[in-house]
Amino acid sequence: MKILRSNGSRLAVIGLAAILLAGWGGRSLGRSAARSEIASRGPAGQTPPPALRQERRPTPRGSTGTAGTTARLHSIWKASADPAFDFELKAETDRLLARMSSDEIAEFLRGMTLESEPQWDLYELRRDIVLDWVGSDGVAALNFLGDSELDQHLATIAFMSWAADSPDEAFAGLRDSQLSPGLQKRNENLLLNALITVAETDPERAFQEISHLAPEDSIRHLSVWAGCYGHDPAMREKLLARAAAGGRPEDLVNVRSHIMANWGSREPAEALAYLDALELTEIQRQHLEAALAKGKGRTEPHAALDDWRERNASAAELPPAIPETVSTWMLNHPNHATRWLETLPDDSARDLFYESSIRPLIHSGGFQKAAEMADAIRSPELRARAVRTLGKLWSVQSPEDAAAWRAGLSKE
């Protein structure tokens, strides 16, 4: 058995980043909904529509009409015991900001310094202001933000909020020539994150947006959505239909794999029954079952890996999703994962599992166990790779221990 190296690592990284940033956006969007509820007092159990934003008009040069507004903003934020979850505070902030022009908001934000405000409260206020501002003057709000990591995160969640409320305006704004060069360079990432939200709330609009993209860019979005919403029957059929319509078989395989991972993390038995009903080659089935195992492995790694091995005992290749599942398990629960690995029969599959576990074992501090696994690998190629990885990382942490280990390596 040999391991198949994944050629979709870039997509996986982009997808993970997008999902993580979606968490930032979801948190902010949830707070926006809470603020809307304060204002609208909609029926219990129903989510009210986003509050209508007031259009900002330029304030005459030299105007001093905002002095009281900015003073009030400072006052209410300093007086709040918990600004992060003070929804009355957020509603009052929205009302005050509606009196200010874009230029005045920018001037107020430039005047906020870490010396004058607690850092976290400063970020909370800055974020709330930008999230409100982006709804009325999106390009100006995004252009105001800098290139720091924190501002890049804020630009992403602000654009996600804008796209969720007004997708047509937001997507047009992303193509605006007045957008700063830094934002234009991150155009793809901003769109990717925003469409994760829109794909859930307005899937038809999301599909419409990616229809303008090149096929390779379109499939990147479809794969990310499949990894988020593949468990949903209606969304699943839309994703598969769009992937198949492109005429590239590899796109359908890619989307199906992400669907299986997402579905497997929620309803693995249901996902497996669906998979068993498909007409697939043996290799295709092994890979989709590996994707399903990867999803199930997020909560049940032992059972997921055992199930895959039982159903694919004669597999000549090890799909990348399987060692990836072991690596994730090793990072989170090294003792449990190690015990499982020690139960494997001494064969080529174990070599692959051992080699893929060296790096996560090292990250969990298990240098001695990693050394034992590296030494137990029978494949010269895999053993050499494991030894290089272990030696390099161990030397950084403890040069003397690493040198002693190298001196005692068995010769082949």
DOKEVEX-581396 format. One line per field, with one value per residue (C-alpha): residue in three letters; x, z, y. Coordinates in nm, 4 decimals, decimal comma. Each point is the difference from the previous one (the first is absolute). Example, Ala and Ser with C-alpha at 12.3 -4.5 7.8 and 13.67 -1.06 7.14 Angstrom:
# residues 2
r <- [ALA/SER]
X <- [1,2300/0,1370]
Z <- [0,7800/-0,0660]
Y <- [-0,4500/0,3440]
This chain:
# residues 412
r <- [MET/LYS/ILE/LEU/ARG/SER/ASN/GLY/SER/ARG/LEU/ALA/VAL/ILE/GLY/LEU/ALA/ALA/ILE/LEU/LEU/ALA/GLY/TRP/GLY/GLY/ARG/SER/LEU/GLY/ARG/SER/ALA/ALA/ARG/SER/GLU/ILE/ALA/SER/ARG/GLY/PRO/ALA/GLY/GLN/THR/PRO/PRO/PRO/ALA/LEU/ARG/GLN/GLU/ARG/ARG/PRO/THR/PRO/ARG/GLY/SER/THR/GLY/THR/ALA/GLY/THR/THR/ALA/ARG/LEU/HIS/SER/ILE/TRP/LYS/ALA/SER/ALA/ASP/PRO/ALA/PHE/ASP/PHE/GLU/LEU/LYS/ALA/GLU/THR/ASP/ARG/LEU/LEU/ALA/ARG/MET/SER/SER/ASP/GLU/ILE/ALA/GLU/PHE/LEU/ARG/GLY/MET/THR/LEU/GLU/SER/GLU/PRO/GLN/TRP/ASP/LEU/TYR/GLU/LEU/ARG/ARG/ASP/ILE/VAL/LEU/ASP/TRP/VAL/GLY/SER/ASP/GLY/VAL/ALA/ALA/LEU/ASN/PHE/LEU/GLY/ASP/SER/GLU/LEU/ASP/GLN/HIS/LEU/ALA/THR/ILE/ALA/PHE/MET/SER/TRP/ALA/ALA/ASP/SER/PRO/ASP/GLU/ALA/PHE/ALA/GLY/LEU/ARG/ASP/SER/GLN/LEU/SER/PRO/GLY/LEU/GLN/LYS/ARG/ASN/GLU/ASN/LEU/LEU/LEU/ASN/ALA/LEU/ILE/THR/VAL/ALA/GLU/THR/ASP/PRO/GLU/ARG/ALA/PHE/GLN/GLU/ILE/SER/HIS/LEU/ALA/PRO/GLU/ASP/SER/ILE/ARG/HIS/LEU/SER/VAL/TRP/ALA/GLY/CYS/TYR/GLY/HIS/ASP/PRO/ALA/MET/ARG/GLU/LYS/LEU/LEU/ALA/ARG/ALA/ALA/ALA/GLY/GLY/ARG/PRO/GLU/ASP/LEU/VAL/ASN/VAL/ARG/SER/HIS/ILE/MET/ALA/ASN/TRP/GLY/SER/ARG/GLU/PRO/ALA/GLU/ALA/LEU/ALA/TYR/LEU/ASP/ALA/LEU/GLU/LEU/THR/GLU/ILE/GLN/ARG/GLN/HIS/LEU/GLU/ALA/ALA/LEU/ALA/LYS/GLY/LYS/GLY/ARG/THR/GLU/PRO/HIS/ALA/ALA/LEU/ASP/ASP/TRP/ARG/GLU/ARG/ASN/ALA/SER/ALA/ALA/GLU/LEU/PRO/PRO/ALA/ILE/PRO/GLU/THR/VAL/SER/THR/TRP/MET/LEU/ASN/HIS/PRO/ASN/HIS/ALA/THR/ARG/TRP/LEU/GLU/THR/LEU/PRO/ASP/ASP/SER/ALA/ARG/ASP/LEU/PHE/TYR/GLU/SER/SER/ILE/ARG/PRO/LEU/ILE/HIS/SER/GLY/GLY/PHE/GLN/LYS/ALA/ALA/GLU/MET/ALA/ASP/ALA/ILE/ARG/SER/PRO/GLU/LEU/ARG/ALA/ARG/ALA/VAL/ARG/THR/LEU/GLY/LYS/LEU/TRP/SER/VAL/GLN/SER/PRO/GLU/ASP/ALA/ALA/ALA/TRP/ARG/ALA/GLY/LEU/SER/LYS/GLU]
X <- [0,0000/0,1240/-0,1146/-0,1458/0,1219/-0,2810/0,0087/-0,2756/0,2009/-0,0405/-0,3743/-0,0069/0,1941/-0,2219/-0,3075/0,1195/0,0891/-0,3371/-0,1855/0,1982/-0,0697/-0,3630/-0,0034/0,1159/-0,2652/-0,2732/0,0694/-0,0255/-0,3053/-0,1652/0,0580/-0,1437/-0,3134/-0,0206/0,0267/-0,2760/-0,2184/0,0401/-0,1206/-0,2778/-0,1187/-0,1101/-0,2227/0,1542/0,1949/0,0311/0,3115/-0,0846/0,1320/0,3226/-0,0617/-0,0235/0,3108/-0,0197/0,1816/0,2911/0,0296/0,3205/0,0376/0,0991/0,3721/0,0722/-0,3163/0,0129/-0,3296/0,1586/0,1799/-0,2902/-0,0467/0,3611/0,0022/-0,3137/0,1611/0,3002/-0,2215/-0,2343/0,2809/0,2026/-0,3092/-0,0934/0,0974/0,0205/0,0086/0,0342/-0,3516/-0,1703/-0,2602/-0,1652/0,3431/0,0300/-0,3448/0,0875/0,3294/-0,1919/-0,2259/0,2942/0,1928/-0,3014/0,0594/0,3573/0,1364/0,2656/0,2671/-0,1027/0,0042/0,3469/0,1204/-0,1440/0,1642/0,3359/-0,0220/-0,0379/0,3325/0,0994/0,1196/-0,3445/-0,2115/0,0366/0,1216/-0,2866/-0,2690/0,1712/-0,0197/-0,3646/-0,0936/0,2104/-0,1593/-0,3552/0,0602/0,1452/-0,2820/-0,2549/0,1965/0,0444/-0,3771/-0,0284/0,3363/0,1644/0,2965/0,0942/-0,0258/0,2151/0,2551/0,0402/0,1382/0,3719/0,2129/0,0545/-0,1174/-0,2762/-0,1242/0,0089/-0,2235/-0,2270/-0,0190/-0,1021/-0,2804/-0,1151/-0,0263/-0,1810/-0,2510/-0,0469/-0,0514/-0,2506/-0,2107/0,0456/0,1703/-0,0448/0,1569/0,2756/0,1096/-0,0093/0,2092/0,2581/0,0452/0,0198/0,3173/0,0175/0,0677/0,3491/0,2820/0,0314/-0,3664/0,0170/0,2814/-0,2227/-0,3057/-0,0164/0,0149/-0,2617/-0,2375/0,0635/-0,0900/-0,3005/-0,1505/0,0133/-0,2603/-0,2032/-0,0032/-0,1870/-0,2431/-0,0532/0,1495/-0,1403/0,1788/0,3221/-0,0201/-0,0714/0,3161/0,2349/-0,1438/0,2215/0,3161/0,2469/-0,0734/0,2930/-0,1126/-0,3615/0,0827/0,2009/-0,3164/-0,2130/0,2442/0,0050/-0,3810/-0,0128/0,2251/-0,2407/-0,3454/0,0406/-0,2290/-0,2968/-0,1920/-0,1123/0,3413/0,1702/-0,1978/0,0745/0,3712/0,0170/-0,2005/0,2227/0,3180/-0,1240/-0,1078/0,3602/0,0866/0,3186/-0,0191/0,2602/-0,2280/-0,2794/0,2434/0,1269/-0,3476/-0,1148/0,3015/-0,0765/-0,3660/0,0941/0,2311/-0,2681/-0,2801/0,2182/0,0656/-0,3750/-0,1804/0,2645/-0,2435/-0,2273/0,2969/0,1280/-0,3403/-0,0055/0,3518/-0,0831/-0,2826/0,2355/0,1507/0,3735/0,3273/0,1751/0,2625/-0,2681/-0,1868/0,3138/0,0741/-0,3551/-0,0087/0,3293/-0,1552/-0,2964/0,2401/0,1801/-0,3284/-0,1065/0,3513/-0,0535/-0,2033/0,0558/0,3475/0,0443/-0,3287/0,0477/0,3417/-0,1037/-0,3038/0,2081/0,2624/-0,2689/-0,1753/0,3247/0,2232/0,1199/0,0739/0,3349/0,0202/-0,0636/-0,2079/0,1458/-0,3085/0,0889/0,3477/-0,1360/-0,2652/0,2658/0,2128/-0,2895/-0,0797/0,3651/0,0095/-0,3121/0,0363/0,3514/-0,0332/-0,3224/0,1288/0,3298/-0,1746/-0,2090/0,3085/0,1685/-0,2849/0,0630/0,1542/0,3621/-0,0533/0,0448/-0,3153/0,1418/0,3153/-0,2117/-0,1953/0,3213/0,1736/-0,2992/-0,0167/0,3585/-0,0651/-0,3193/0,1703/0,2889/-0,2400/-0,1580/0,3422/0,0221/0,3577/0,0862/-0,3161/0,0647/0,3524/-0,1382/-0,2465/0,2630/0,2309/-0,2813/-0,0784/0,1150/-0,0201/0,3442/-0,1566/-0,2613/0,2455/0,2514/-0,2729/-0,1135/0,3595/0,0610/-0,3186/0,0673/0,3658/-0,0705/-0,2776/0,1578/0,3277/-0,1869/-0,1576/0,2839/0,3254/0,1715/-0,2855/-0,0272/0,3741/-0,0202/-0,2899/0,1866/0,3042/-0,2107/-0,1868/0,0042/0,1947/-0,1619]
Z <- [0,0000/-0,0783/0,0956/-0,2565/0,0504/-0,0097/-0,2712/0,1707/0,2942/-0,1100/-0,0193/0,3410/0,1531/-0,1670/0,1129/0,3576/0,0064/-0,1426/0,2553/0,2847/-0,1240/-0,0436/0,3740/0,0506/-0,2425/0,1472/0,3439/-0,1296/-0,2113/0,3016/0,1976/-0,2852/0,0143/0,3746/-0,0475/-0,2617/0,2409/0,2646/-0,2503/-0,1630/0,2825/-0,2561/0,0935/0,2415/-0,1687/-0,3301/-0,1304/-0,0983/-0,3293/0,0152/0,1131/-0,2826/-0,0124/-0,0443/-0,2956/0,1051/-0,1504/-0,0115/0,2956/-0,0854/0,0468/0,3416/0,1542/0,3760/0,0197/0,0919/0,3160/0,2209/-0,1917/0,0375/0,3655/0,0526/-0,1772/0,2307/0,3031/-0,0592/-0,0918/0,3092/0,2182/-0,1320/0,2188/-0,2955/-0,3405/-0,1874/0,0972/0,0877/-0,2763/0,1267/-0,0302/-0,3581/-0,0892/0,1444/-0,1918/-0,3228/0,0706/0,0709/-0,3080/-0,2212/0,0739/-0,1314/-0,3536/-0,1343/0,0431/0,3621/0,0761/-0,1509/0,2040/0,3193/-0,0643/-0,0718/0,3350/0,1929/0,1497/0,2191/0,2613/0,0419/0,0003/0,1268/-0,2943/-0,0168/0,0516/-0,2684/-0,2452/0,0892/-0,0609/-0,3154/-0,1344/0,0758/-0,1682/-0,3119/-0,0186/0,0116/-0,2404/-0,2644/-0,0477/-0,1067/-0,1678/-0,0464/-0,2167/0,2314/0,3086/-0,1490/-0,1394/0,3433/0,1437/-0,0170/-0,0776/0,3556/0,0748/0,2254/-0,2654/-0,2637/0,2233/0,0526/-0,3745/-0,0579/0,2545/-0,1077/-0,3601/0,1099/0,1905/-0,2995/-0,2376/0,2350/0,0172/-0,3546/-0,2256/-0,3249/0,1443/0,1768/-0,3010/-0,2194/0,2614/-0,0105/-0,3702/0,0594/-0,1451/0,3025/0,2319/0,1514/-0,1597/0,3156/-0,0125/-0,3723/0,0663/0,2561/-0,2234/-0,0380/0,3736/0,0778/-0,2568/0,1167/0,3601/-0,0833/-0,2269/0,2771/0,1817/-0,3084/-0,1126/0,3198/0,0034/-0,3748/-0,1945/-0,3352/0,0338/0,0951/-0,3030/-0,2180/0,1237/-0,0718/-0,3507/-0,0939/0,1141/-0,1839/0,0410/0,2374/0,2205/-0,0099/0,1141/0,2904/0,1293/-0,0620/0,1932/0,2967/0,0062/-0,0217/0,3062/0,1871/-0,1217/-0,1636/0,2597/-0,1244/-0,2690/-0,2061/0,0059/-0,0712/-0,3212/-0,1167/0,0638/-0,1816/-0,2945/-0,0381/0,0303/-0,2608/-0,2383/-0,0315/-0,1937/0,1973/0,1857/0,2546/0,1121/0,0843/0,1925/0,1926/0,0967/0,0935/0,2275/0,1884/0,0257/0,1490/0,2557/0,1118/-0,0030/0,1711/0,2870/0,0652/-0,1226/-0,1000/-0,0345/-0,2262/-0,2055/-0,0390/-0,1169/-0,2615/-0,1096/-0,0299/-0,2418/-0,2416/-0,3049/0,0583/-0,0819/0,2890/0,0220/-0,0017/0,2762/0,2133/-0,0287/0,0810/0,2962/0,1145/-0,0217/0,2012/0,2569/0,0242/0,0814/0,2508/0,1425/0,1315/0,2836/-0,0256/-0,1458/0,1384/-0,1464/-0,3239/-0,0702/0,1028/-0,2287/-0,2953/0,0527/0,0283/-0,3190/-0,1923/0,1250/-0,3524/-0,1015/-0,1767/0,0709/0,3019/-0,0871/0,1507/0,2177/0,2132/0,1238/0,0317/0,2374/0,2043/0,0126/0,1272/0,2632/0,1004/0,0475/0,2181/0,1881/-0,0501/0,2567/-0,1486/-0,3562/0,0927/0,1626/-0,3132/-0,2225/0,2162/-0,0743/-0,3759/-0,1678/-0,1100/-0,3679/-0,2573/0,1159/0,3510/-0,1458/-0,1605/0,3190/0,2033/-0,2385/-0,0149/0,3815/0,0643/-0,0338/0,2137/0,2644/0,0141/0,0320/0,3003/0,1601/-0,0658/-0,1280/0,1402/-0,1369/-0,3368/0,0049/0,0679/-0,2872/-0,2408/0,0882/-0,0477/-0,3571/-0,2433/-0,3249/-0,0580/-0,1755/0,2676/0,2812/-0,1462/-0,0282/0,3586/0,1275/-0,1810/0,1389/0,3536/-0,0024/-0,1296/0,2475/0,2984/-0,0520/0,0408/0,3298/0,1558/-0,1980/0,2481/0,0121/-0,3782/-0,0365/0,2389/-0,1970/-0,3294/0,1464/0,0922/-0,3287/-0,1394/-0,3226/-0,3078]
Y <- [0,0000/0,3489/0,3466/0,2366/0,3551/0,2515/0,2662/0,1963/0,1341/0,3612/-0,0395/-0,1625/0,2880/0,2577/-0,1875/-0,0180/0,3668/0,0867/-0,2094/0,1530/0,3489/-0,0927/-0,0553/0,3583/0,1208/-0,2147/0,1402/0,3540/-0,0724/-0,1568/0,3145/0,2063/-0,2141/0,0523/0,3744/-0,0117/-0,1941/0,2712/0,2576/-0,2007/-0,2259/-0,2580/-0,2970/-0,2468/-0,2763/0,1879/0,1693/0,3568/0,1406/0,2045/0,3563/0,2513/0,2130/0,3771/0,1515/0,2184/0,3458/0,2062/0,2320/0,3598/0,0698/0,1451/-0,1412/-0,0497/-0,1834/-0,3306/0,1096/-0,1013/-0,3250/-0,1123/0,0975/-0,2073/-0,2989/0,0152/0,0381/-0,2945/-0,2377/0,0879/-0,0427/-0,3453/-0,2961/-0,2408/0,1739/-0,3294/-0,1111/0,3286/0,0108/0,3170/0,1611/-0,1243/0,1335/0,3428/-0,0085/-0,0579/0,2959/0,2301/-0,1102/0,0751/0,3710/-0,0101/0,0203/-0,2349/0,2680/0,0533/-0,3710/-0,0303/0,2976/-0,1485/-0,3379/0,1617/0,1747/-0,3262/-0,1104/-0,2916/0,2465/0,1537/-0,3179/-0,3584/-0,2083/-0,2505/0,2635/0,2055/-0,2870/-0,0698/0,3642/0,0213/-0,3186/0,1108/0,3351/-0,1621/-0,2567/0,2826/0,2202/-0,2707/-0,0213/0,3619/0,0660/-0,3371/0,0984/0,2893/-0,2201/-0,2754/0,2453/0,1568/-0,3240/-0,0626/-0,3038/-0,1245/-0,3531/0,1322/0,2425/-0,2732/-0,2130/0,2973/0,0715/-0,3606/-0,0070/0,3461/-0,1129/-0,3159/0,2135/0,2301/-0,2934/-0,1640/0,3180/0,1347/-0,2558/0,1954/0,3144/-0,1913/-0,2040/0,3092/0,1780/-0,2770/0,0739/0,3770/0,1513/0,2312/-0,2939/0,0237/-0,2048/-0,2088/-0,0980/-0,0680/-0,2479/-0,1774/0,0143/-0,3769/-0,0654/0,2642/-0,1461/-0,3559/0,0843/0,2136/-0,2622/-0,2595/0,2086/0,0870/-0,3644/-0,0834/0,2936/0,0525/-0,2925/0,1110/0,3345/-0,1772/-0,2301/0,3020/0,1723/-0,2902/-0,0378/0,2964/-0,1777/-0,2209/-0,3740/-0,0590/0,2898/-0,1085/-0,3524/0,1403/0,1650/-0,3077/-0,2172/0,2365/0,0147/-0,3783/-0,0140/0,2286/-0,1018/-0,3419/-0,1589/0,2051/-0,1946/0,3002/0,1636/-0,3307/-0,0516/0,3556/-0,0470/-0,3314/0,1295/0,3053/-0,2078/-0,2497/0,2766/0,1178/-0,3128/-0,0721/-0,3342/0,1077/0,2851/-0,2405/-0,2210/0,3021/0,1223/-0,3495/-0,0440/0,3207/-0,0968/-0,3368/0,1634/0,2441/-0,2553/-0,2586/0,2383/0,0242/-0,3125/-0,2564/-0,2934/0,2031/0,1174/-0,3556/-0,1240/0,2760/-0,0894/-0,3709/0,0848/0,1791/-0,1688/0,0413/-0,1674/-0,1699/0,2747/0,2718/-0,1796/-0,0355/0,3717/0,1087/-0,2378/0,1529/0,3483/-0,1253/-0,1488/0,3317/0,1728/-0,2634/0,0086/0,3506/-0,1503/-0,3774/-0,0575/-0,3521/-0,1259/0,1925/-0,1505/-0,3497/0,0171/0,1139/-0,2708/-0,2678/0,1076/0,0531/-0,2809/-0,0800/0,3591/0,0367/0,3715/0,2165/0,3107/0,3210/0,0525/-0,3042/0,1034/0,3545/-0,1359/-0,1790/0,3152/0,2097/-0,2625/-0,0096/0,3766/-0,0005/-0,3305/-0,1394/-0,2805/-0,1366/0,0261/-0,1639/-0,2935/-0,0493/0,0095/-0,2627/-0,2425/0,0091/-0,3045/0,0355/0,0808/0,2755/0,1756/0,0312/0,1553/0,2711/0,0609/0,0191/0,2399/0,2344/0,0058/0,1171/0,3722/0,0145/-0,2156/0,2461/0,2924/-0,1721/-0,0522/-0,3736/-0,0086/-0,3417/-0,1592/0,1659/-0,1447/-0,3469/0,0290/0,1293/-0,2878/-0,2545/0,1089/-0,2711/0,1966/0,1618/0,3001/0,0663/-0,0658/0,2463/0,2629/-0,0603/0,0189/0,3301/0,1520/-0,1179/0,1013/0,3488/0,0801/-0,1732/0,1898/0,3278/-0,1085/-0,1990/-0,0253/-0,2306/-0,2512/0,0082/-0,0657/-0,2958/-0,1430/0,0339/-0,1772/-0,2988/-0,0403/-0,3510/-0,0390/-0,1400]
